[in-house]
Amino acid sequence: MAKKPTKKELAAQKAAEEAAAAAEAEAQQQQPAQGPMLSVLAQYTKDQSFENPNAPDSLRAGLAAPEIQIGIEIGRQMLEGDNVEVTLMLKAEARRGDQVAFIAELEYAGLFAFQGVSVEEIQPLILIECPRLLFPFARQIMADMTQNGGYPPIMLEPPDFAAMFRDEMMRRAAEQPTN
């Protein structure tokens, strides 16, 4: 008949199991990361502008809501190693007829590092994932900027960066001379 372990033996067994689990978790943390990795090293405003050329007349109560045109562009600059600076360029231009109500422009950038990424994978990361990570912060800055200018905050809808990337690739392919 098997002897029932004492409380002291059970406590020692539990402590040994916990120590083994902690050692295994530490060993996993010390192993190099497997697969591709994208790190955000920094995020920052490069340029920001708000023009309110017809204030205070353009802010009077009872005016029709202005028509707003939104433009989004993505810039990139390869840096040393596997680092890249990606810049979201946002522009909102509001007009009532042919009169400008406001113009809000923002260049919001991030510095990103890549590891374990193949050449085929890097362009989609730069033009889809990096802007997707930056967009919520740029959106908030644009909303604050328009609100601080006396207008309701502009809440930009998240763009489809994957569709923008596909369009860019199709445009480049169309520009390639055929043999």
NUGU-808117 format. One line per field, with one value per residue (C-alpha): y, x, z; residue in three letters; residue number from 1. Coordinates in nm, 3 decimals. Each point is the difference from the previous one (the first is absolute). Layout:
<atoms>
v	(Y, ...)
u	(X, ...)
w	(Z, ...)
type	(ALA, ...)
seq	(NUM, ...)
</atoms>
This chain:
<atoms>
v	(0.000, 0.340, 0.245, 0.330, 0.298, 0.239, 0.368, 0.076, -0.237, 0.148, 0.353, -0.102, -0.166, 0.309, 0.229, -0.220, 0.009, 0.380, 0.038, -0.222, 0.199, 0.328, -0.132, -0.115, 0.340, 0.178, -0.228, 0.079, 0.374, -0.029, -0.181, 0.226, 0.093, -0.227, 0.130, 0.354, 0.288, 0.363, 0.244, 0.359, 0.194, 0.348, 0.198, 0.375, 0.298, 0.122, 0.287, 0.134, 0.293, 0.141, 0.293, 0.181, 0.283, 0.141, -0.019, 0.126, 0.039, -0.369, -0.099, 0.184, -0.199, -0.102, -0.057, -0.313, -0.277, 0.027, -0.264, -0.179, -0.168, -0.247, -0.106, -0.273, -0.082, -0.227, 0.088, -0.223, 0.036, -0.295, 0.062, -0.195, -0.368, -0.125, 0.331, 0.209, 0.327, -0.011, 0.327, 0.038, 0.323, 0.105, 0.304, 0.121, 0.295, 0.143, 0.236, 0.177, 0.065, 0.147, 0.137, -0.196, -0.068, -0.174, -0.207, -0.252, -0.178, -0.254, -0.203, -0.267, -0.245, -0.310, -0.161, -0.376, -0.287, -0.334, -0.334, -0.328, 0.159, -0.107, 0.250, -0.107, 0.066, 0.338, 0.219, -0.117, 0.056, 0.351, 0.105, -0.186, -0.093, 0.303, 0.254, -0.209, 0.032, 0.376, 0.088, 0.007, 0.254, 0.217, -0.017, 0.134, 0.284, 0.101, -0.011, 0.216, 0.242, 0.064, 0.027, 0.247, 0.199, 0.050, -0.279, -0.338, -0.258, -0.189, -0.371, -0.160, -0.349, -0.249, -0.037, -0.335, 0.000, -0.343, 0.138, 0.305, -0.237, -0.209, 0.315, 0.117, -0.338, -0.001, 0.355, -0.097, -0.312, 0.208, 0.237, -0.286, -0.032, -0.337, -0.198)
u	(0.000, 0.133, 0.089, -0.191, 0.240, 0.028, -0.082, 0.372, 0.066, -0.291, 0.130, 0.351, -0.139, -0.208, 0.302, 0.210, -0.268, -0.027, 0.379, 0.011, -0.279, 0.177, 0.330, -0.175, -0.168, 0.334, 0.170, -0.273, 0.049, 0.375, -0.041, 0.018, -0.335, -0.110, -0.160, -0.040, -0.008, -0.114, 0.090, -0.114, 0.309, -0.159, -0.307, -0.003, -0.160, 0.224, -0.220, -0.339, -0.196, -0.347, -0.118, -0.320, 0.019, -0.352, -0.043, -0.200, -0.251, 0.029, -0.096, -0.331, -0.305, -0.248, 0.250, -0.034, 0.244, 0.308, 0.083, 0.314, 0.252, 0.238, 0.336, 0.227, 0.349, 0.272, 0.367, 0.292, 0.371, 0.233, 0.260, 0.305, -0.041, -0.356, -0.150, -0.251, -0.180, -0.363, -0.193, -0.377, -0.090, -0.358, -0.175, -0.355, -0.124, -0.342, -0.182, -0.332, -0.041, 0.329, 0.094, 0.245, -0.133, 0.317, 0.297, 0.151, 0.322, 0.197, 0.313, 0.016, 0.289, 0.133, 0.339, -0.028, 0.248, -0.035, 0.162, -0.038, -0.200, 0.056, 0.027, -0.346, -0.158, 0.156, -0.202, -0.340, 0.123, 0.121, -0.306, -0.277, 0.095, 0.211, -0.265, -0.266, 0.195, 0.048, -0.353, -0.185, 0.249, -0.012, -0.380, -0.011, 0.239, -0.215, -0.316, 0.161, 0.139, -0.338, -0.176, 0.262, -0.064, -0.364, -0.158, -0.141, 0.279, 0.065, -0.020, 0.171, -0.110, 0.288, 0.113, 0.047, 0.379, 0.001, -0.211, 0.227, 0.299, -0.167, -0.082, 0.361, 0.133, -0.241, 0.102, 0.369, -0.066, -0.185, 0.298, 0.245, 0.091, -0.096, 0.256)
w	(0.000, -0.103, 0.272, -0.008, -0.038, 0.292, -0.022, 0.008, -0.293, -0.199, 0.060, -0.110, -0.315, -0.083, 0.052, -0.230, -0.271, 0.025, -0.019, -0.309, -0.168, 0.080, -0.139, -0.320, -0.044, 0.049, -0.253, -0.256, 0.055, -0.059, -0.331, -0.307, -0.152, -0.281, -0.317, -0.126, 0.245, -0.032, 0.277, 0.045, 0.110, 0.007, -0.108, -0.055, -0.172, -0.282, -0.116, 0.103, -0.140, 0.047, -0.211, 0.088, -0.257, 0.034, 0.376, 0.179, -0.286, -0.094, 0.357, 0.021, 0.111, -0.266, -0.281, -0.211, 0.081, -0.221, -0.261, 0.114, -0.228, 0.164, -0.143, 0.135, -0.124, 0.133, -0.015, 0.085, 0.040, 0.047, 0.270, 0.119, 0.067, -0.009, 0.117, -0.192, 0.062, -0.111, -0.023, -0.019, -0.177, 0.071, -0.145, 0.066, -0.201, 0.088, -0.237, -0.017, -0.371, -0.116, 0.342, 0.216, 0.349, 0.122, -0.111, 0.242, -0.093, 0.198, -0.061, 0.269, -0.014, 0.164, 0.008, -0.044, 0.021, -0.178, 0.072, -0.182, -0.281, -0.359, -0.285, -0.126, 0.341, 0.078, -0.240, 0.132, 0.356, -0.082, -0.198, 0.187, 0.357, 0.091, -0.110, 0.173, 0.326, -0.043, -0.112, 0.336, 0.137, -0.314, 0.004, 0.356, -0.082, -0.300, 0.215, 0.268, -0.259, -0.166, 0.334, 0.124, -0.320, 0.100, -0.207, 0.097, 0.020, -0.321, 0.077, -0.298, -0.097, -0.003, -0.361, -0.169, -0.012, -0.170, -0.288, -0.021, -0.023, -0.274, -0.197, 0.029, -0.116, -0.296, -0.092, 0.011, -0.209, -0.261, -0.021, -0.061, -0.369, -0.144, -0.198)
type	(MET, ALA, LYS, LYS, PRO, THR, LYS, LYS, GLU, LEU, ALA, ALA, GLN, LYS, ALA, ALA, GLU, GLU, ALA, ALA, ALA, ALA, ALA, GLU, ALA, GLU, ALA, GLN, GLN, GLN, GLN, PRO, ALA, GLN, GLY, PRO, MET, LEU, SER, VAL, LEU, ALA, GLN, TYR, THR, LYS, ASP, GLN, SER, PHE, GLU, ASN, PRO, ASN, ALA, PRO, ASP, SER, LEU, ARG, ALA, GLY, LEU, ALA, ALA, PRO, GLU, ILE, GLN, ILE, GLY, ILE, GLU, ILE, GLY, ARG, GLN, MET, LEU, GLU, GLY, ASP, ASN, VAL, GLU, VAL, THR, LEU, MET, LEU, LYS, ALA, GLU, ALA, ARG, ARG, GLY, ASP, GLN, VAL, ALA, PHE, ILE, ALA, GLU, LEU, GLU, TYR, ALA, GLY, LEU, PHE, ALA, PHE, GLN, GLY, VAL, SER, VAL, GLU, GLU, ILE, GLN, PRO, LEU, ILE, LEU, ILE, GLU, CYS, PRO, ARG, LEU, LEU, PHE, PRO, PHE, ALA, ARG, GLN, ILE, MET, ALA, ASP, MET, THR, GLN, ASN, GLY, GLY, TYR, PRO, PRO, ILE, MET, LEU, GLU, PRO, PRO, ASP, PHE, ALA, ALA, MET, PHE, ARG, ASP, GLU, MET, MET, ARG, ARG, ALA, ALA, GLU, GLN, PRO, THR, ASN)
seq	(1, 2, 3, 4, 5, 6, 7, 8, 9, 10, 11, 12, 13, 14, 15, 16, 17, 18, 19, 20, 21, 22, 23, 24, 25, 26, 27, 28, 29, 30, 31, 32, 33, 34, 35, 36, 37, 38, 39, 40, 41, 42, 43, 44, 45, 46, 47, 48, 49, 50, 51, 52, 53, 54, 55, 56, 57, 58, 59, 60, 61, 62, 63, 64, 65, 66, 67, 68, 69, 70, 71, 72, 73, 74, 75, 76, 77, 78, 79, 80, 81, 82, 83, 84, 85, 86, 87, 88, 89, 90, 91, 92, 93, 94, 95, 96, 97, 98, 99, 100, 101, 102, 103, 104, 105, 106, 107, 108, 109, 110, 111, 112, 113, 114, 115, 116, 117, 118, 119, 120, 121, 122, 123, 124, 125, 126, 127, 128, 129, 130, 131, 132, 133, 134, 135, 136, 137, 138, 139, 140, 141, 142, 143, 144, 145, 146, 147, 148, 149, 150, 151, 152, 153, 154, 155, 156, 157, 158, 159, 160, 161, 162, 163, 164, 165, 166, 167, 168, 169, 170, 171, 172, 173, 174, 175, 176, 177, 178, 179)
</atoms>
